[in-house]
Amino acid sequence: MNWRDYIITDEKILRGKPIIKGTRLSVEFILGLLSEGWTEEEILENYPQLSREALRAVFQYLKEYASDEILLPL
């Protein structure tokens, strides 16, 4: 899977934050739902414009950026 097929940035939408293509749902928003305990099923049920592939793309996107050794102080 290529996350670039599902995640885009557009300066005109949410000031250029990464979003799921065809929506105004940011990667940050999706991660927030997951961190609050939402399941994949709950997200898909509440946001029917999303696909399972789009949710997986969020993780691919994060994996790629995490592998670029972006370290944040703890």
C-alpha positions in Angstrom: 0.0 0.0 0.0 1.2 3.5 -0.8 -0.1 6.0 1.8 0.3 8.7 -0.8 -2.8 7.3 -2.6 -4.9 8.2 0.5 -3.2 11.1 2.3 -2.6 14.5 0.8 -1.8 18.0 1.9 -3.5 21.1 0.5 -2.9 24.6 1.8 -6.5 25.4 1.2 -7.7 22.6 3.5 -6.9 22.8 7.2 -3.9 25.0 6.5 -2.0 22.2 4.8 -2.3 19.5 7.5 -2.2 16.0 6.1 -5.7 14.8 5.5 -7.5 11.7 4.1 -8.0 12.4 0.4 -11.6 13.5 -0.4 -12.3 14.5 3.2 -11.5 17.3 5.7 -10.4 14.6 8.2 -6.8 15.1 9.3 -4.4 12.4 10.1 -4.1 14.1 13.5 -7.9 13.8 14.0 -7.9 10.1 13.2 -5.0 9.5 15.6 -6.8 11.5 18.3 -9.8 9.2 17.9 -7.6 6.1 18.2 -5.8 7.5 21.2 -9.2 8.1 22.9 -10.0 4.4 22.4 -12.1 4.4 19.3 -12.0 1.2 17.4 -11.5 0.9 13.6 -15.2 -0.2 13.4 -16.4 2.9 15.4 -14.4 5.2 13.1 -15.7 3.6 9.9 -19.3 3.6 11.3 -19.2 7.3 12.3 -17.2 8.5 9.2 -18.6 6.4 6.3 -16.6 8.4 3.8 -13.4 6.6 5.1 -12.3 3.2 4.0 -10.3 0.6 5.8 -7.5 1.3 3.4 -7.5 5.0 4.3 -7.2 4.1 7.9 -4.3 1.7 7.2 -2.7 4.5 5.2 -2.6 6.6 8.3 -0.4 4.0 9.9 1.8 3.6 6.8 2.3 7.4 6.9 3.3 7.3 10.5 5.6 4.4 10.0 7.4 6.2 7.2 7.9 9.3 9.3 8.9 7.4 12.4 11.5 5.5 10.4 13.0 8.8 9.3 14.3 8.9 12.9 12.4 11.9 14.0 13.1 11.9 17.7 11.1 13.9 20.2 12.4 14.5 23.7 10.5 12.6 26.4 
